[in-house]
């Protein structure tokens, strides 16, 4: 099922009732809805608002954290969430099945070759020097999202996760299972969603 990318206010979100949703939103400004507190509290408030819209405005949304620190929807039941924040924006993923998201700001730093598999490094080396940084960042977002999907990203070495980029949008990642990944590039960042592949 293809995810829905959303960038505007929540009242403009058109949801089909099933697809995962990834909301890319500035952590300050009108879409933050006057939320108070530190950046984490604001992200949690926006995530709660998104879940409320998808689950029904009358539901009581409660978020907790896993032992590894990942956000969990404790109420209503049957919902999954993932958060990533880089630059001035947050990426909030919500779905009825496990979901993980990652957002990285685009820069022109060279790839960190030791965090790639040999196959991944070979693929990047066949690109122009100018294209390598953005291709590296996309692979990194895929690895990060997949590691978050597993649930313990800090214990996983990035070079252990094998990524296969199919086209500018689609990819897979494999380590302790395989995830389907969708990416998109904006003028400032690359954002990726990961969900487990169906058997």
N, C-alpha and C positions, 0 to 999 in steps of 0.2 A: 504494500500500500504506500503510495507516494505521499510524503509529508506536505503539509501546508506551511509555507513561509509567510509570516505576517510582520509588517513593519509599522503599521499605524495604530490608532487607538483601538481598544478592545471592542468598542461598539461598532467598529467597521469590519470586524472579523467575520468571515463567511466560512462556516465549518460544516462538513458533510456528515458529522455525527460519528465518524470512525477514524479518519486519518490522524496521525500524529501532527501536532502543531508546534512550530518553533517561532517564538515571538522575539524579534530583535528590537530592543527598546533602549532609549537613553535612560540612564539612571537618575537624571535630573530633568526637570521640565514637565510639560503638561501630562505626559503619559504616566508619570510617577504618581499622579493623582494626589499630590499634597502629602504623600507618606513622609513620616518623620523617622529619625534614627540614623544609624550608620548605614554604609552601603549594603551590608548584608541584610539588615532589617528591611531596607527599601526593596531589595531584590526579592526577599521572601514575601513582602506585601504585594508586589506585582505578580509573583507566581501564584499566590493565593487568589488574586483577582482573576487571573487566567483560568485557573481550575474552576472557580465559581461560575464563570461564563460557560465553560464547557459542560460542567456537571449539573448546572441549574442554579439560578441566582439564590435560591432559598437554602442551599446546603451550607453546613458549617465546615469550613476548611481548616484543617490543622496540619502543620508541618513539623516533623521532628528530624533527627539526624541518625544515620547509621553509625555503628562503632567506628567506621573509617571516616566519618564526617560528611557523607553524602546526604543531601536532603531526601526525605521520605515523606510521602503523603500518608499521614496516619488516619485522616478522615477527609472526604468520604472514601470508602473502600474501592479498590479496583483501579486506582489512578497511579501513574508513575511520573516522576519529574526529574529533570536534570538542569543544572545551572552552569553558566560559564560567563565570566566577565573579563573583558580586556578593553583598554581604551575607555571611552566614555559610555559604552553600551554593554548591556547584558544580553545573553541569549538564553531564553527560557524554553525548555522542551517539555511538553506534556503529552501523555499518551495513555491508552488503556493497556499497553504492554510495556515492558521495560524499554527505556529510552535513555540515551546519553548524548550530550551535545558538547561541542568545544568551539571556541571563538578565539582567533589569533589575529593580531594586527599585522598587516603586510609591511615588511621592511625589505631592505636590499642586502641584508647580511648573508654571507655565504652559508650553504647548508652545513649542518653538523653531521658530517659523514658517519661518525661512529654510532649514531642513533638510527642508522638505516641498515636494512639487510643488504647483502651483496647485490641481489637482484634490483632492489630499489636504488641503490647507489649507481649501478650501471645505467639504469633508465635515466637518472638525472644527469649523468655525465654525457649522455647522448644529446642533451638539450644545449641550447646556447647559454652562455654564462649569464646573460640577462634574464633568461627564463628560469634558471635554477632556484633562486630564492623563493619565488612564489610557489613553484612546484614542491619545494621542500616544506614550506609552511602548510600547504594543503595536506601532504602526507602526515605532517605532525598532528594536524587537527584530527585526522582519521585515527591515528594511533591513540591520541588522548581520549577521543570519544569511545573507542573500543575498550580501552583500559578502564574507563569509568563504568562502562556497561558490565564488565566483570565484577566491579565493586571494590577493588583494592588497587587503584592505579599506582600508588607509590611503591608497591612491591614488584611491579612489572618493568623490566628493562625495555625501553622503546625498541631496541633492535631485535627483540624477541617477537614483536608483532609484525607480521608480514602483510603489507598492503598491496592490493592490485587495483590500479586506477583504470577504469574502463573507458571513461569519457569525461568531459568537463564537469559532469554532475555526479556520476555513479562510481562507486568503488566498493571493495570488500576488504575486511581486515580479519586476520586469523591468528588466534592464540587462545587456547582453552575454549574453542568454539569459533564460529564465523559470524560476523555481522555484516549486514548490508549498510552502506553509508551513502549519504547524499550530501553534497557540498555546494556551496554557492560563494561567489566572490563579489564583494562590494568594492567601492573605491578605496576603502580603508582596511578591510578585513576579509578573512576567509572563515566561513562558518560551516560546521559539519554536524550532521545528525547520524547516530548509529542505532540500529535495532537488530536483534538476533535474527539471523536467516531462518526461514522455515525449513524443517527437516525434509 
